[in-house]
Amino acid sequence: MPRFAFKAKDASGREVVGHREAASAGALAAELSATGSIPLKISEDDGIEADEADTGFRLFEPRVSIDEVILFSHQMYSLSKAGISVVRAVRGLADSQQNPKFKEVLLDTSANLEAGADFATSLRRYPRVFSELYASVIHVGENTGRLDQAFKQIALYLEVERETRKRIKAATRYPMFVMGAISIAIVIMNIFVIPAFADVFAKFDAELPWQTRVLIGVSDFFVDYWVLIGCVLAMGVYGLKHYLGTDEGRFQWDRIKLKLPILGGIFERVNLSRFCQTFAMVSRAGIPITQGLHVISRAIGNEYMAEQVSVMRQGIERGSSVSQTAVDSGMFTPVVLQMIAVGEETGSMDELLEQAAGFYEEEVDYQLKSLTDAVEPILIIAIGVMVLILALGVFLPLWDLSSVANS
């Protein structure tokens, strides 16, 4: 069923903006009119959404963390299970929020609910807070009368996602810290240390080895053109960030990430675990496979793999089986392909995909634990090369000068 973006005025004259699925634009207009709203504009949703409250740039704008969304989901599960209305529950949780950004989001969501919009449509207004997966699961929970279970499922999924992010950050913190320290050491050496030695060498007016001349030349370039170097680096970072913000940039970077040495395998298995976990959840929630794959492609977190998932969806729409499209995608290991095939035959896709997700998570845990062991030799070699260059370029001529002075 197609989705439409709409703008309407409710019975009190307040403007309401949102997204909703409907058979046609006319059917959506009739639905809005039935709730007492006056449709102003209805257009087919192109899938590109933006927070209505985030149209302007604000420095140090507060963000909604995944921990806050998890807590909100658990609270909504408890309140929904207790029989409290959605509007009352959301407004009550908004009043108790400490984060002003999240409070603003929840208040606007409750206002849209009071105006007649469904919960999922109200959540889709804030894709930076509530993902498409989140809204789709809530949409199914609304339609099936199991909204409390929908909140429970999405909360458990987000907890797994949070733990995955924490593991990745913990594993990459040490290499990033060492590389940062090496970069700072190189800058300090070129700006302060080498010029001091260069002054000593100049007083002796001695013939310097080529290694020393190269170091002094690089240091002079740093000292004379540090403003230019800073500007070039700033422009490079800005240009790279701008490129990665485009669809083509994200796609190319996500494809490169999967091919990186050491880290590429980790990124790939994290995304595959996320795919299996998400697929299991949408299957359990009762979302149709084609719609579920569309949701998964947005939730997987990698544009390159998202395109492969979209190809899977297109294959299923043409009549292929899930297992065959999974084989054609080339993304999965034989063990997971076997689980998908058995799950499709037995109707227990959600259970077997959860097992596949656990299989990938175990591999991720193993690779993350061995990441430090794999990176440490590389870092030691990098530090050793830096020390060797410093010794050849600085200390070797000092030794020569010392020998001359003693003789």
CORGI-V799039 format. One record per residue. RES is the residue in three letters. OMEGA is omega in radians with two decimals (* if undefined). D_CENTER is the distance of its C-alpha to the mean C-alpha in Angstrom with 1 decimal. Layout:
{{RES/OMEGA/D_CENTER} {RES/OMEGA/D_CENTER}}
This chain:
{{MET/-3.09/27.9} {PRO/3.08/26.7} {ARG/-3.11/24.7} {PHE/2.97/26.2} {ALA/-3.07/25.2} {PHE/3.02/28.2} {LYS/-3.07/29.8} {ALA/3.02/32.8} {LYS/-3.13/35.1} {ASP/-3.06/35.8} {ALA/3.14/39.3} {SER/3.12/39.1} {GLY/-3.13/38.3} {ARG/-3.11/34.7} {GLU/3.14/32.1} {VAL/3.13/29.5} {VAL/-3.14/26.5} {GLY/-3.14/24.3} {HIS/-3.13/23.4} {ARG/3.06/25.5} {GLU/3.13/26.5} {ALA/3.14/30.2} {ALA/3.13/32.6} {SER/3.11/33.3} {ALA/3.11/33.3} {GLY/3.12/36.7} {ALA/3.10/35.8} {LEU/3.10/33.0} {ALA/3.12/35.6} {ALA/3.11/38.0} {GLU/-3.14/35.5} {LEU/3.14/34.8} {SER/-3.14/38.5} {ALA/3.11/39.2} {THR/3.14/37.2} {GLY/3.13/39.2} {SER/3.12/36.7} {ILE/3.14/37.7} {PRO/3.08/35.3} {LEU/-3.11/34.9} {LYS/3.10/32.4} {ILE/3.12/30.9} {SER/-3.13/28.8} {GLU/-3.09/26.9} {ASP/3.13/23.1} {ASP/3.12/21.4} {GLY/3.13/18.0} {ILE/-3.05/16.7} {GLU/3.09/16.4} {ALA/3.10/16.4} {ASP/3.11/17.2} {GLU/-3.12/20.9} {ALA/-3.06/21.0} {ASP/-3.10/18.7} {THR/3.14/20.8} {GLY/3.14/21.9} {PHE/3.10/20.5} {ARG/-3.12/21.2} {LEU/-3.13/21.0} {PHE/3.11/19.6} {GLU/3.13/18.5} {PRO/3.14/17.7} {ARG/3.08/14.4} {VAL/-3.08/14.1} {SER/3.12/12.6} {ILE/3.09/11.6} {ASP/3.14/15.1} {GLU/3.12/16.8} {VAL/3.10/15.5} {ILE/3.12/16.6} {LEU/3.10/19.9} {PHE/-3.12/20.4} {SER/3.10/19.9} {HIS/3.13/22.5} {GLN/3.11/24.8} {MET/3.07/24.7} {TYR/-3.13/25.5} {SER/-3.11/28.5} {LEU/3.12/29.7} {SER/3.12/29.5} {LYS/3.13/31.3} {ALA/3.09/33.9} {GLY/3.11/34.6} {ILE/-3.10/33.5} {SER/-3.09/32.7} {VAL/-3.11/29.1} {VAL/-3.13/30.1} {ARG/-3.13/31.9} {ALA/-3.11/29.1} {VAL/-3.13/26.4} {ARG/3.11/28.8} {GLY/3.10/29.9} {LEU/3.08/26.4} {ALA/-3.12/25.8} {ASP/-3.10/29.0} {SER/-3.10/28.0} {GLN/3.06/24.6} {GLN/3.12/24.5} {ASN/-3.10/21.4} {PRO/3.11/23.0} {LYS/-3.13/19.8} {PHE/3.10/19.4} {LYS/3.11/23.1} {GLU/3.13/23.2} {VAL/-3.10/20.7} {LEU/3.09/22.8} {LEU/3.11/26.1} {ASP/3.11/25.2} {THR/3.12/24.0} {SER/3.10/27.4} {ALA/3.09/29.3} {ASN/3.08/27.9} {LEU/3.10/28.8} {GLU/3.14/32.3} {ALA/3.08/32.6} {GLY/3.12/32.3} {ALA/3.08/28.7} {ASP/-3.02/27.1} {PHE/-3.09/24.4} {ALA/3.12/21.6} {THR/3.12/22.5} {SER/3.13/22.5} {LEU/-3.11/19.0} {ARG/3.07/17.7} {ARG/-3.09/18.9} {TYR/-3.11/15.9} {PRO/3.09/12.8} {ARG/3.12/10.8} {VAL/-3.12/12.5} {PHE/-3.09/13.2} {SER/3.07/11.2} {GLU/3.07/13.4} {LEU/3.14/13.7} {TYR/-3.09/14.9} {ALA/-3.11/17.4} {SER/3.12/18.6} {VAL/3.11/19.5} {ILE/3.11/21.2} {HIS/3.11/23.0} {VAL/3.11/24.4} {GLY/3.08/25.4} {GLU/-3.05/27.2} {ASN/-3.13/29.1} {THR/-3.12/30.1} {GLY/-3.14/31.1} {ARG/-3.09/28.8} {LEU/-3.14/26.5} {ASP/3.12/26.8} {GLN/3.09/25.7} {ALA/3.10/22.7} {PHE/3.12/21.5} {LYS/-3.13/22.3} {GLN/-3.08/20.3} {ILE/3.10/17.1} {ALA/3.11/17.7} {LEU/3.11/18.2} {TYR/-3.12/15.1} {LEU/3.08/12.9} {GLU/3.07/15.0} {VAL/3.13/14.2} {GLU/3.13/10.4} {ARG/-3.14/11.3} {GLU/3.10/13.7} {THR/3.12/11.5} {ARG/-3.13/9.2} {LYS/-3.14/12.7} {ARG/-3.14/14.2} {ILE/3.12/11.9} {LYS/-3.13/12.4} {ALA/-3.10/16.1} {ALA/-3.09/16.6} {THR/-3.09/15.4} {ARG/-3.10/17.1} {TYR/3.10/20.5} {PRO/-3.14/20.1} {MET/3.13/18.4} {PHE/-3.13/21.2} {VAL/3.13/23.8} {MET/3.07/22.7} {GLY/3.12/22.6} {ALA/3.10/26.1} {ILE/3.14/27.4} {SER/3.12/26.3} {ILE/3.14/28.0} {ALA/3.13/31.0} {ILE/3.14/31.4} {VAL/-3.14/31.5} {ILE/-3.12/34.0} {MET/-3.10/36.1} {ASN/-3.06/36.4} {ILE/-3.02/37.1} {PHE/-2.98/39.4} {VAL/-3.06/40.5} {ILE/3.08/41.6} {PRO/3.11/43.4} {ALA/3.09/45.5} {PHE/3.14/46.5} {ALA/3.10/47.2} {ASP/3.12/49.7} {VAL/3.14/51.5} {PHE/-3.11/51.7} {ALA/-3.13/53.1} {LYS/-3.13/55.9} {PHE/3.13/57.2} {ASP/-3.10/57.0} {ALA/3.08/56.4} {GLU/-3.08/54.9} {LEU/3.07/51.3} {PRO/-3.06/49.5} {TRP/3.12/47.0} {GLN/-3.14/44.1} {THR/3.14/45.1} {ARG/3.10/45.6} {VAL/3.13/42.1} {LEU/-3.13/40.6} {ILE/3.11/42.8} {GLY/3.10/41.9} {VAL/3.14/38.2} {SER/3.11/38.8} {ASP/3.11/41.0} {PHE/3.10/38.4} {PHE/-3.06/35.8} {VAL/-3.06/38.5} {ASP/-3.01/39.8} {TYR/-3.11/36.6} {TRP/3.09/34.0} {VAL/3.12/33.5} {LEU/3.12/33.0} {ILE/3.11/30.6} {GLY/-3.13/28.6} {CYS/3.14/28.6} {VAL/3.11/27.6} {LEU/3.14/24.6} {ALA/3.11/23.5} {MET/3.11/24.0} {GLY/3.12/22.2} {VAL/3.13/19.1} {TYR/3.14/19.3} {GLY/3.12/20.0} {LEU/3.12/17.1} {LYS/3.11/14.7} {HIS/-3.14/16.4} {TYR/3.12/16.4} {LEU/3.07/12.7} {GLY/3.10/12.5} {THR/3.13/14.7} {ASP/3.14/14.3} {GLU/3.14/16.3} {GLY/3.12/14.5} {ARG/-3.13/11.0} {PHE/-3.11/13.0} {GLN/-3.13/15.0} {TRP/3.12/12.5} {ASP/3.07/10.6} {ARG/3.13/14.2} {ILE/-3.12/15.3} {LYS/-3.11/12.7} {LEU/-3.11/14.3} {LYS/3.14/17.7} {LEU/3.07/17.3} {PRO/3.11/20.1} {ILE/-3.05/19.5} {LEU/-3.07/15.7} {GLY/3.13/15.4} {GLY/3.12/16.8} {ILE/3.11/14.5} {PHE/-3.11/11.3} {GLU/-3.10/13.4} {ARG/3.05/14.6} {VAL/-3.14/11.4} {ASN/3.11/10.3} {LEU/3.05/14.0} {SER/3.10/14.3} {ARG/3.10/11.5} {PHE/-3.11/13.6} {CYS/-3.14/16.8} {GLN/-3.14/15.9} {THR/3.13/14.8} {PHE/3.11/17.8} {ALA/-3.10/20.1} {MET/-3.13/19.2} {VAL/3.07/19.7} {SER/3.13/22.9} {ARG/-3.13/24.1} {ALA/3.11/23.5} {GLY/3.11/25.7} {ILE/3.09/23.4} {PRO/-3.02/25.0} {ILE/-3.10/23.6} {THR/3.09/23.1} {GLN/3.13/21.4} {GLY/3.10/19.3} {LEU/3.06/18.1} {HIS/3.10/17.2} {VAL/-3.12/15.1} {ILE/-3.14/13.5} {SER/3.09/12.8} {ARG/-3.04/10.6} {ALA/-3.00/9.0} {ILE/3.04/8.7} {GLY/3.11/5.3} {ASN/-3.04/7.9} {GLU/3.14/10.4} {TYR/3.12/13.2} {MET/3.07/13.2} {ALA/3.10/12.7} {GLU/3.08/15.9} {GLN/3.09/17.6} {VAL/3.09/17.0} {SER/3.06/18.5} {VAL/3.05/21.4} {MET/3.14/21.9} {ARG/3.12/22.1} {GLN/3.10/24.6} {GLY/3.11/26.6} {ILE/3.10/26.9} {GLU/3.10/28.1} {ARG/3.07/30.7} {GLY/3.12/32.0} {SER/3.10/30.4} {SER/3.13/29.5} {VAL/-3.12/26.1} {SER/-3.13/27.2} {GLN/3.11/28.5} {THR/3.09/25.4} {ALA/3.09/23.4} {VAL/-3.11/26.0} {ASP/-3.12/25.9} {SER/-3.13/22.1} {GLY/-3.07/22.7} {MET/-2.89/19.4} {PHE/3.06/21.0} {THR/-3.14/23.5} {PRO/-3.13/27.0} {VAL/-3.12/26.8} {VAL/3.09/23.9} {LEU/3.11/25.7} {GLN/3.10/28.7} {MET/3.13/27.0} {ILE/-3.13/25.8} {ALA/3.13/29.3} {VAL/3.12/31.0} {GLY/3.12/28.8} {GLU/-3.13/29.6} {GLU/-3.05/33.3} {THR/-3.11/33.6} {GLY/3.14/31.3} {SER/-3.09/29.3} {MET/-3.07/26.0} {ASP/-3.11/24.0} {GLU/-3.10/25.7} {LEU/3.09/25.6} {LEU/3.04/21.9} {GLU/3.07/21.3} {GLN/3.09/23.5} {ALA/3.09/21.5} {ALA/3.09/18.3} {GLY/3.09/20.3} {PHE/3.13/21.6} {TYR/3.13/18.3} {GLU/3.08/17.3} {GLU/3.10/20.7} {GLU/3.12/20.1} {VAL/3.12/16.9} {ASP/-3.13/18.9} {TYR/-3.12/21.7} {GLN/3.11/19.8} {LEU/3.12/18.1} {LYS/-3.13/21.6} {SER/-3.11/23.1} {LEU/-3.13/20.6} {THR/3.13/22.6} {ASP/-3.13/25.8} {ALA/-3.07/24.6} {VAL/-3.07/23.4} {GLU/3.11/26.4} {PRO/3.13/28.9} {ILE/3.13/27.0} {LEU/3.13/26.7} {ILE/3.11/30.4} {ILE/3.13/31.4} {ALA/3.12/29.7} {ILE/3.12/31.5} {GLY/3.11/34.7} {VAL/3.13/34.6} {MET/3.11/34.2} {VAL/3.13/37.1} {LEU/3.11/39.1} {ILE/3.13/38.7} {LEU/-3.12/39.7} {ALA/-3.12/42.7} {LEU/-3.05/44.0} {GLY/-3.03/43.5} {VAL/-3.00/44.7} {PHE/3.13/46.7} {LEU/3.07/48.6} {PRO/3.08/50.5} {LEU/3.12/51.2} {TRP/3.12/52.8} {ASP/3.13/54.8} {LEU/3.11/56.0} {SER/3.13/56.8} {SER/3.11/58.9} {VAL/-3.13/60.7} {ALA/3.13/61.5} {ASN/3.13/62.9} {SER/*/65.1}}
